[in-house]
Amino acid sequence: MSDEKYVFRPERKRFLAITAIIGVVLVVIGILTTSSGGGHAEEEHSLVNAMSESLLASVEKDVALVAESTEGEGHGSETWLKRLFANLWMNNVYFTGLAIIGLCFVAIQYAASAGWSAGLKRIPLSMASWLPIAFVLMIVVWLVGNHDIFHWTHTDLYAAEGGDEILKGKQAFFYWPLEGTSGMPVFFVIRMVVFFGLWYLFFTWIKREMLAEDLDGKTSHWFKLRKLSAIFLVIFAVSSSVSAWDWVMSIDPHWFSTMFGWYVFASWWVSGLALITYSVARLKERGYLSVINANHLHDLGKFVFAFSIFWTYIWFSQFLLIYYANIPEETVYFVERMTTAPYSWVFYVNLLMNFALPFLLFMTRDSKRHISMLKLVCPLVLIGHWFDFYMMVNPGIMQENGGIGFMEIGMTLVYGSAFVYIMLNSLSKMPLVAKNHPMLQESLHHHI
């Protein structure tokens, strides 16, 4: 147990490389079909229109409202390039969430003085290794595609005459201290840099103390980790909400929800839990993690089950308040997602995969204790919340020109392969089990 290490085998590296290459090929095919027009239409018809035509017939009036809300936005690149930027940004946000939730999970365990998880913390810690890459990708995509992703970045909207009065009221949030000029949205970029900087700083501190504990076994490392984790969780509580406003909600700049920070966190959190659970199950199945038993798997499964319900609660609360108020500038957000051809089927699949299936499949005690069931449900949750982030990001950027096709699938394969490679490579460079963790014996005898 004390010397247990994950071996990142060449055949697994090769599989991830092949998957990434397939993803790149699919992205290229998606670009060609989208830019050619005809292929794009056929692709979207097969994947989208067949599932939404009947719904559209009854909501033409509402779709007109959506069109009115986006009228005059004539900024931007060709459709294929804008769609490429939309997919890059959406995957950046999704996989950044998986990385930061890995660190958040570790911090919660230390802050709560939890003993049951002592034998599995290295898995979520390895997920956070993606953070520096996520930062570079986020900055690059922002610099290259910000005008296509964020409507509010067009400075003519802030003109004294003929500008957008709503965005003028929000200008300081993005541009301070340069509001009223045509400069870079300094405040927005500073927040991005500061958030990633703090996240990565705490990741390095926490990882350093965890590995140092393996060497000398002093309990001082555990006490320092508890302190660092408590501070990090306060910072994360603020930064995760503000980053949700910046990176996702501001894509629809005329719309806002006071619950949105919680909503993005809930989607990030349950996705991260699903990845942790799936990784533990796969490693256990392959003979690793001898300290993990069915009781640990049960606890992880309960987390995925419970927070799938929590995500549904947040989703329904946000939806119900907006639906009940029926204020056009609020309901337009759901109108374009529920009734626009490229997205309406995803809207309902989202609820099916993120609530109905986890709820039904994980309802019994035994289902959460079997690796085969964990391996079935957790990927469903990960895919389901990819759909969730797709629905948060792409409709606001693409309007009626979006869809799920070769480009979306290929981009996700590229990001997913890269993320898993970084995660497993990091995991292979440290012991799988914290042998000097002061609560390891509690974990070894964990029973529920």
C-alpha positions as CSV (number, residue, x, y, z in Angstrom):
1,M,0.0,0.0,0.0
2,S,2.7,2.5,1.0
3,D,4.5,2.1,-2.3
4,E,1.4,1.9,-4.6
5,K,1.9,4.1,-7.7
6,Y,-0.1,4.5,-10.9
7,V,1.7,3.4,-14.0
8,F,0.8,5.5,-17.0
9,R,1.3,2.8,-19.7
10,P,2.4,3.6,-23.2
11,E,-0.7,2.0,-24.7
12,R,-2.9,4.3,-22.7
13,K,-0.9,7.3,-23.9
14,R,-1.2,6.0,-27.5
15,F,-5.0,5.7,-27.1
16,L,-5.3,9.3,-25.9
17,A,-3.1,10.5,-28.7
18,I,-5.3,8.7,-31.3
19,T,-8.4,10.0,-29.7
20,A,-7.0,13.6,-29.9
21,I,-6.1,13.1,-33.6
22,I,-9.6,11.8,-34.3
23,G,-10.9,14.9,-32.6
24,V,-8.8,17.2,-34.7
25,V,-10.0,15.4,-37.9
26,L,-13.6,15.9,-36.8
27,V,-13.0,19.5,-36.0
28,V,-11.6,20.0,-39.5
29,I,-14.6,18.2,-41.1
30,G,-16.9,20.4,-39.0
31,I,-15.2,23.5,-40.2
32,L,-15.4,22.4,-43.8
33,T,-19.1,21.4,-43.6
34,T,-20.0,24.5,-41.7
35,S,-18.2,26.9,-44.1
36,S,-19.6,25.1,-47.2
37,G,-23.2,25.7,-46.0
38,G,-24.8,22.6,-47.6
39,G,-23.0,20.0,-45.4
40,H,-23.7,22.1,-42.4
41,A,-27.4,22.2,-43.1
42,E,-27.6,18.4,-43.5
43,E,-25.6,17.9,-40.4
44,E,-27.8,20.1,-38.3
45,H,-31.0,18.6,-39.8
46,S,-29.9,15.1,-38.8
47,L,-28.8,16.0,-35.3
48,V,-31.3,18.7,-34.4
49,N,-34.2,19.7,-36.6
50,A,-35.8,16.2,-36.6
51,M,-36.2,16.5,-32.8
52,S,-37.6,20.1,-32.7
53,E,-39.8,20.9,-35.7
54,S,-43.1,20.2,-33.9
55,L,-42.1,22.4,-31.0
56,L,-41.1,25.3,-33.2
57,A,-44.5,25.4,-34.9
58,S,-46.2,26.6,-31.7
59,V,-43.7,29.2,-30.6
60,E,-43.0,31.4,-33.6
61,K,-44.0,34.4,-31.7
62,D,-41.5,33.8,-29.0
63,V,-38.7,33.2,-31.5
64,A,-39.5,36.5,-33.0
65,L,-38.8,38.0,-29.5
66,V,-35.4,36.4,-29.5
67,A,-34.6,37.7,-32.9
68,E,-35.7,41.2,-31.8
69,S,-33.4,41.0,-28.7
70,T,-30.3,40.3,-30.9
71,E,-31.2,42.6,-33.7
72,G,-28.4,44.8,-34.9
73,E,-25.6,42.7,-33.6
74,G,-23.8,42.7,-37.0
75,H,-20.4,42.3,-35.5
76,G,-18.4,39.1,-35.8
77,S,-16.6,36.6,-38.1
78,E,-17.9,34.0,-40.4
79,T,-20.2,31.4,-38.9
80,W,-17.6,28.6,-38.9
81,L,-15.0,30.8,-37.1
82,K,-17.6,32.1,-34.6
83,R,-18.7,28.5,-33.9
84,L,-15.1,27.4,-33.5
85,F,-14.5,30.2,-30.9
86,A,-17.8,29.2,-29.1
87,N,-16.7,25.6,-28.8
88,L,-13.2,26.6,-27.6
89,W,-14.6,28.8,-25.0
90,M,-17.3,26.4,-23.8
91,N,-14.8,23.5,-23.4
92,N,-12.3,25.9,-21.7
93,V,-15.0,26.7,-19.1
94,Y,-16.1,23.1,-18.7
95,F,-12.7,21.5,-18.2
96,T,-11.5,24.4,-16.1
97,G,-14.4,23.5,-13.8
98,L,-13.3,19.9,-13.6
99,A,-9.8,21.0,-12.6
100,I,-10.8,23.5,-9.9
101,I,-13.4,21.2,-8.5
102,G,-10.6,18.6,-8.0
103,L,-8.8,21.1,-5.8
104,C,-12.0,22.2,-4.1
105,F,-12.8,18.5,-3.2
106,V,-9.4,18.1,-1.6
107,A,-9.7,21.4,0.3
108,I,-13.2,20.4,1.6
109,Q,-11.8,17.1,3.0
110,Y,-9.0,18.9,4.9
111,A,-11.2,21.8,6.1
112,A,-13.8,19.3,7.4
113,S,-11.1,17.0,9.0
114,A,-12.6,14.2,7.0
115,G,-11.0,10.8,7.4
116,W,-12.9,8.6,5.0
117,S,-11.3,10.1,1.9
118,A,-7.7,9.9,3.1
119,G,-6.9,7.1,0.5
120,L,-8.3,8.8,-2.6
121,K,-7.3,12.5,-2.4
122,R,-4.5,12.1,-5.0
123,I,-7.1,11.5,-7.8
124,P,-8.8,14.9,-7.4
125,L,-5.4,16.6,-6.8
126,S,-4.2,15.3,-10.1
127,M,-7.2,16.8,-11.8
128,A,-6.1,20.3,-10.7
129,S,-2.9,19.9,-12.7
130,W,-4.9,21.1,-15.7
131,L,-5.2,24.6,-14.2
132,P,-2.1,26.3,-15.8
133,I,-3.0,24.9,-19.2
134,A,-6.6,26.1,-18.7
135,F,-5.3,29.6,-18.0
136,V,-3.1,29.7,-21.1
137,L,-6.0,28.5,-23.3
138,M,-8.5,30.9,-21.7
139,I,-6.2,33.9,-22.3
140,V,-5.4,32.9,-25.9
141,V,-9.0,32.2,-26.8
142,W,-10.1,35.5,-25.2
143,L,-7.4,37.5,-27.0
144,V,-8.3,36.0,-30.4
145,G,-12.0,35.5,-30.2
146,N,-13.4,37.9,-27.6
147,H,-15.4,40.0,-30.1
148,D,-17.1,36.9,-31.4
149,I,-17.8,35.4,-28.0
150,F,-18.8,38.5,-26.0
151,H,-21.1,41.0,-27.6
152,W,-20.3,43.6,-24.9
153,T,-16.7,43.9,-26.2
154,H,-17.7,46.1,-29.2
155,T,-16.9,49.6,-28.1
156,D,-19.4,51.3,-30.4
157,L,-22.1,50.0,-28.0
158,Y,-20.9,52.5,-25.5
159,A,-21.1,55.5,-27.8
160,A,-22.7,58.6,-26.2
161,E,-25.3,58.7,-29.0
162,G,-26.8,55.5,-30.4
163,G,-25.2,53.2,-27.9
164,D,-26.7,50.4,-25.8
165,E,-28.1,52.0,-22.6
166,I,-28.1,48.7,-20.7
167,L,-24.5,47.9,-21.5
168,K,-23.5,51.4,-20.6
169,G,-24.7,50.7,-17.1
170,K,-22.5,47.7,-16.9
171,Q,-19.4,49.2,-18.5
172,A,-17.5,49.8,-15.3
173,F,-17.8,46.1,-14.4
174,F,-15.8,45.2,-17.5
175,Y,-13.7,48.2,-18.4
176,W,-12.8,50.0,-15.2
177,P,-10.7,52.1,-14.9
178,L,-10.9,52.7,-18.7
179,E,-14.6,53.0,-19.2
180,G,-15.5,55.6,-21.7
181,T,-12.5,54.7,-23.9
182,S,-11.8,52.1,-26.5
183,G,-9.2,50.3,-24.5
184,M,-8.9,46.7,-23.2
185,P,-11.6,45.6,-20.6
186,V,-9.0,45.8,-17.9
187,F,-11.1,44.9,-14.9
188,F,-12.4,41.8,-16.7
189,V,-8.9,40.5,-17.7
190,I,-7.5,41.3,-14.2
191,R,-10.2,39.2,-12.6
192,M,-9.4,36.3,-14.9
193,V,-5.6,36.5,-14.2
194,V,-6.1,36.9,-10.4
195,F,-8.5,34.0,-10.2
196,F,-6.3,31.6,-12.1
197,G,-3.3,32.9,-10.2
198,L,-4.8,32.3,-6.8
199,W,-6.2,28.9,-7.8
200,Y,-2.8,27.7,-9.1
201,L,-1.0,29.2,-6.1
202,F,-3.1,27.3,-3.6
203,F,-2.8,24.2,-5.8
204,T,1.0,24.3,-5.6
205,W,0.9,25.0,-1.8
206,I,-1.5,22.2,-1.1
207,K,0.3,19.7,-3.3
208,R,3.6,20.6,-1.8
209,E,2.4,19.9,1.7
210,M,0.7,16.7,0.8
211,L,3.8,15.3,-0.8
212,A,6.0,16.6,2.1
213,E,3.8,14.6,4.5
214,D,4.7,11.4,2.6
215,L,8.4,12.1,3.3
216,D,8.6,13.0,7.0
217,G,5.1,12.1,8.4
218,K,4.8,15.2,10.6
219,T,1.3,16.1,11.6
220,S,2.2,19.8,11.1
221,H,1.7,19.3,7.4
222,W,-1.9,18.2,8.0
223,F,-2.6,21.2,10.2
224,K,-1.1,23.5,7.6
225,L,-3.2,21.8,4.9
226,R,-6.3,22.4,6.9
227,K,-5.5,26.1,7.3
228,L,-4.7,26.5,3.6
229,S,-7.8,24.6,2.6
230,A,-10.1,26.8,4.7
231,I,-8.6,30.0,3.2
232,F,-8.8,28.6,-0.3
233,L,-12.5,27.7,0.1
234,V,-13.3,31.3,1.0
235,I,-11.5,32.5,-2.0
236,F,-13.1,29.9,-4.2
237,A,-16.6,30.8,-3.0
238,V,-16.1,34.3,-4.3
239,S,-14.0,33.6,-7.4
240,S,-16.2,30.8,-8.7
241,S,-19.3,33.0,-8.7
242,V,-17.6,36.0,-10.3
243,S,-16.0,33.8,-12.9
244,A,-19.4,32.4,-13.7
245,W,-20.7,35.9,-14.3
246,D,-17.7,36.9,-16.3
247,W,-17.1,33.8,-18.5
248,V,-20.7,32.6,-19.0
249,M,-23.4,34.9,-17.9
250,S,-21.9,38.0,-19.7
251,I,-22.3,36.1,-23.0
252,D,-25.9,37.1,-22.8
253,P,-25.2,40.7,-21.6
254,H,-28.8,41.9,-21.4
255,W,-29.8,39.0,-19.2
256,F,-28.9,38.2,-15.6
257,S,-29.8,35.8,-12.8
258,T,-29.0,36.2,-9.2
259,M,-28.7,32.4,-8.9
260,F,-26.3,32.0,-11.8
261,G,-23.1,31.7,-9.7
262,W,-24.7,28.8,-7.7
263,Y,-26.0,27.3,-10.9
264,V,-22.5,27.1,-12.6
265,F,-21.0,25.9,-9.3
266,A,-23.6,23.1,-9.0
267,S,-22.8,22.0,-12.6
268,W,-19.1,22.1,-12.1
269,W,-19.3,20.4,-8.7
270,V,-21.4,17.4,-9.8
271,S,-19.2,17.0,-12.9
272,G,-16.1,17.0,-10.8
273,L,-17.6,14.4,-8.4
274,A,-18.6,12.2,-11.3
275,L,-15.0,12.3,-12.7
276,I,-13.5,11.6,-9.3
277,T,-15.9,8.7,-8.7
278,Y,-15.3,7.2,-12.2
279,S,-11.5,7.5,-11.8
280,V,-11.6,5.8,-8.4
281,A,-13.8,3.0,-9.8
282,R,-11.6,2.4,-12.8
283,L,-8.4,2.4,-10.8
284,K,-9.9,0.0,-8.3
285,E,-11.0,-2.2,-11.1
286,R,-7.5,-2.3,-12.4
287,G,-6.0,-3.4,-9.1
288,Y,-5.0,-0.1,-7.7
289,L,-6.2,1.7,-4.5
290,S,-6.1,-1.3,-2.2
291,V,-7.2,1.1,0.6
292,I,-10.6,1.7,-1.1
293,N,-13.6,-0.6,-0.5
294,A,-17.2,-0.6,-1.3
295,N,-18.0,1.8,1.5
296,H,-15.8,4.5,-0.1
297,L,-17.5,3.9,-3.5
298,H,-20.9,4.1,-1.8
299,D,-20.0,7.5,-0.3
300,L,-18.8,8.8,-3.7
301,G,-21.9,7.5,-5.4
302,K,-24.0,9.2,-2.8
303,F,-22.3,12.5,-3.5
304,V,-23.1,12.2,-7.2
305,F,-26.7,11.2,-6.5
306,A,-27.2,14.0,-4.0
307,F,-25.7,16.8,-6.0
308,S,-27.5,15.7,-9.1
309,I,-30.6,16.5,-7.2
310,F,-29.0,19.7,-5.9
311,W,-28.3,20.8,-9.5
312,T,-31.9,20.1,-10.4
313,Y,-33.1,22.2,-7.5
314,I,-31.0,25.1,-8.6
315,W,-32.0,24.7,-12.2
316,F,-35.7,24.5,-11.4
317,S,-35.6,27.4,-9.0
318,Q,-34.0,29.6,-11.6
319,F,-36.4,28.5,-14.3
320,L,-39.5,28.7,-12.2
321,L,-38.8,32.3,-11.0
322,I,-38.2,33.5,-14.5
323,Y,-41.1,31.6,-15.9
324,Y,-43.5,32.8,-13.2
325,A,-42.5,36.5,-13.5
326,N,-42.8,36.3,-17.3
327,I,-40.7,39.4,-17.9
328,P,-39.6,39.5,-21.6
329,E,-36.0,40.5,-20.9
330,E,-35.6,37.5,-18.6
331,T,-37.7,34.8,-20.3
332,V,-35.9,35.4,-23.6
333,Y,-33.0,33.4,-22.2
334,F,-35.1,30.3,-21.9
335,V,-37.1,31.0,-25.0
336,E,-34.1,30.8,-27.3
337,R,-33.0,27.5,-25.6
338,M,-36.4,25.8,-25.4
339,T,-37.8,26.8,-28.8
340,T,-34.9,27.5,-31.2
341,A,-34.3,24.6,-33.6
342,P,-30.6,23.8,-32.8
343,Y,-31.1,23.7,-29.0
344,S,-34.6,22.6,-28.0
345,W,-33.8,18.9,-28.0
346,V,-30.7,19.5,-25.9
347,F,-32.8,21.4,-23.4
348,Y,-34.8,18.3,-22.5
349,V,-31.9,15.9,-22.9
350,N,-30.1,18.0,-20.3
351,L,-32.8,17.3,-17.7
352,L,-32.9,13.6,-18.6
353,M,-29.2,13.0,-18.3
354,N,-28.5,15.3,-15.3
355,F,-31.5,14.5,-13.1
356,A,-33.7,11.6,-14.3
357,L,-31.0,9.0,-15.1
358,P,-28.8,9.6,-12.0
359,F,-31.8,9.8,-9.8
360,L,-33.3,6.5,-11.0
361,L,-30.0,4.6,-11.5
362,F,-28.5,5.6,-8.2
363,M,-31.6,5.3,-6.0
364,T,-30.8,2.0,-4.4
365,R,-28.0,1.3,-2.0
366,D,-26.5,-1.5,-4.0
367,S,-26.2,0.6,-7.2
368,K,-23.8,2.9,-5.5
369,R,-21.5,0.1,-4.3
370,H,-20.9,-1.6,-7.6
371,I,-18.1,-0.5,-10.0
372,S,-20.1,-1.5,-13.0
373,M,-23.0,0.9,-12.1
374,L,-20.6,3.7,-11.2
375,K,-18.9,3.3,-14.6
376,L,-22.3,3.6,-16.3
377,V,-23.8,6.6,-14.4
378,C,-20.7,8.8,-14.0
379,P,-19.9,9.1,-17.7
380,L,-23.6,9.9,-18.3
381,V,-23.3,12.7,-15.7
382,L,-20.1,14.1,-17.3
383,I,-21.7,14.1,-20.8
384,G,-24.9,15.5,-19.4
385,H,-23.2,18.5,-17.8
386,W,-21.2,19.0,-21.0
387,F,-24.6,19.5,-22.6
388,D,-25.5,21.9,-19.7
389,F,-22.5,24.1,-20.4
390,Y,-23.2,23.9,-24.1
391,M,-26.6,25.3,-23.4
392,M,-25.2,28.1,-21.2
393,V,-22.6,29.2,-23.7
394,N,-23.4,28.4,-27.3
395,P,-26.9,29.8,-27.8
396,G,-25.8,33.3,-26.6
397,I,-23.0,33.3,-29.1
398,M,-24.4,31.5,-32.1
399,Q,-28.2,32.3,-31.8
400,E,-30.0,30.2,-34.5
401,N,-26.7,29.2,-36.2
402,G,-25.6,26.8,-33.6
403,G,-25.9,23.0,-33.3
404,I,-24.1,19.9,-32.2
405,G,-22.1,18.2,-35.0
406,F,-18.6,17.2,-36.0
407,M,-17.0,20.3,-34.6
408,E,-18.5,20.0,-31.2
409,I,-17.7,16.3,-30.9
410,G,-14.2,16.7,-32.2
411,M,-13.4,19.6,-30.0
412,T,-14.5,17.8,-26.9
413,L,-12.4,14.7,-27.8
414,V,-9.3,16.9,-28.1
415,Y,-9.9,18.7,-24.8
416,G,-10.9,15.5,-23.1
417,S,-7.9,13.6,-24.3
418,A,-5.5,16.4,-23.3
419,F,-7.2,16.7,-19.8
420,V,-7.0,13.0,-19.1
421,Y,-3.4,12.9,-20.3
422,I,-2.3,15.7,-17.9
423,M,-4.3,14.2,-15.1
424,L,-2.9,10.7,-15.4
425,N,0.6,11.9,-16.0
426,S,0.4,13.9,-12.8
427,L,-1.1,11.0,-10.9
428,S,1.8,8.7,-12.1
429,K,4.4,11.0,-10.5
430,M,3.2,10.7,-6.9
431,P,2.2,7.9,-4.6
432,L,-1.5,6.9,-5.0
433,V,-2.0,6.8,-1.3
434,A,-0.9,9.3,1.4
435,K,0.8,6.8,3.6
436,N,1.5,9.2,6.5
437,H,-2.0,10.8,6.5
438,P,-3.0,11.0,10.2
439,M,-6.5,9.7,9.4
440,L,-5.5,6.9,7.1
441,Q,-6.5,4.2,9.7
442,E,-9.9,5.8,9.9
443,S,-10.2,5.5,6.1
444,L,-9.0,1.8,6.1
445,H,-11.8,0.9,8.6
446,H,-14.4,3.1,7.0
447,H,-17.8,1.4,7.1
448,I,-21.3,2.6,6.4
